[in-house]
């Protein structure tokens, strides 16, 4: 099993067969992993409100699995690039647009 995980890691992070633009685009979409440890730590405080404990477990589970989702999208984008460059580019661009949406909606109004 560790050999299979190592091969996935090498495929995602040691990619040399694809053009640089798709690699940089996918690595840019992985930047969302940087604030994840703080968000994951803060998610444990979601259990302070015991009204909807079932949905809280789901939300915390999704927060914890967020980096896996980003790496899966990057893996799929690299795999699909040989067949469709448009779809392979759309996957990381959609994530980057989501980051932009979050910045505009939540971060910019607090600065102004």
C-alpha positions in Angstrom: 0.0 0.0 0.0 2.8 2.4 0.8 4.3 1.8 -2.7 0.9 2.8 -4.3 0.7 5.9 -2.2 4.3 6.8 -3.0 3.5 6.5 -6.8 0.5 8.8 -6.4 2.6 11.3 -4.5 5.3 11.2 -7.2 2.6 11.6 -9.9 1.2 14.7 -8.3 4.2 16.4 -6.9 7.0 15.3 -9.2 5.3 15.8 -12.5 7.7 16.4 -15.4 5.8 15.2 -18.5 3.2 18.0 -18.7 3.6 21.6 -19.7 4.6 24.1 -17.0 1.3 26.1 -17.3 -0.9 23.2 -16.2 1.5 22.2 -13.4 1.6 25.8 -12.1 -2.2 26.1 -12.4 -2.7 22.9 -10.4 -0.1 23.9 -7.8 -1.9 27.2 -7.4 -5.1 25.4 -6.7 -3.3 23.4 -4.0 -2.5 26.7 -2.1 -5.8 26.2 -0.3 -4.0 23.6 1.8 -1.9 26.2 3.5 -4.6 27.6 5.8 -6.1 24.2 6.3 -4.4 23.3 9.6 -5.8 26.5 11.3 -9.3 25.8 9.9 -9.1 22.2 10.9 -8.1 23.1 14.4 -10.9 25.7 14.7 -13.4 23.1 13.5 -13.2 21.3 16.8 -15.0 24.3 18.4 -18.0 23.5 16.2 -19.0 20.9 18.7 -19.7 23.6 21.3 -23.2 24.0 19.9 -25.0 20.7 20.6 -28.2 21.6 18.6 -27.4 19.8 15.4 -24.7 17.3 16.3 -25.3 15.1 13.2 -24.6 18.0 10.8 -21.7 19.1 12.9 -20.0 15.7 12.4 -20.6 16.0 8.6 -19.2 19.5 8.5 -16.1 18.6 10.5 -15.5 15.6 8.4 -15.7 17.6 5.2 -13.2 20.2 6.7 -10.8 17.4 7.6 -11.0 15.8 4.2 -10.5 19.1 2.3 -6.9 18.5 1.3 -7.7 15.1 0.0 -10.3 16.6 -2.3 -7.8 19.1 -3.6 -5.1 16.5 -4.3 -7.7 14.3 -6.0 -8.7 17.1 -8.3 -5.1 17.8 -9.1 -4.5 14.1 -9.8 -7.6 14.0 -12.1 -6.5 17.1 -13.9 -3.0 15.7 -14.6 -4.5 12.4 -15.8 -7.2 13.9 -18.0 -4.8 16.4 -19.6 -3.8 13.9 -22.3 -7.4 13.6 -23.4 -8.9 17.0 -22.9 -6.8 20.1 -22.1 -9.9 22.2 -21.6 -11.4 20.0 -18.8 -7.9 19.6 -17.2 -7.5 23.4 -17.1 -11.1 23.9 -15.9 -10.7 21.9 -12.7 -8.0 24.0 -11.1 -9.4 27.2 -12.5 -12.7 26.4 -10.8 -10.9 26.0 -7.5 -9.0 29.3 -8.0 -12.3 31.1 -8.8 -13.7 29.7 -5.6 -10.8 31.1 -3.6 -11.4 34.5 -5.4 -15.1 34.3 -4.4 -14.2 33.7 -0.8 -11.7 36.6 -0.7 -14.2 39.0 -2.3 -17.1 37.9 -0.1 -15.5 37.5 3.3 -12.1 39.1 3.4 -12.5 42.4 1.5 -15.5 43.7 3.3 -13.7 43.3 6.6 -10.7 45.3 5.3 -12.7 48.2 4.0 
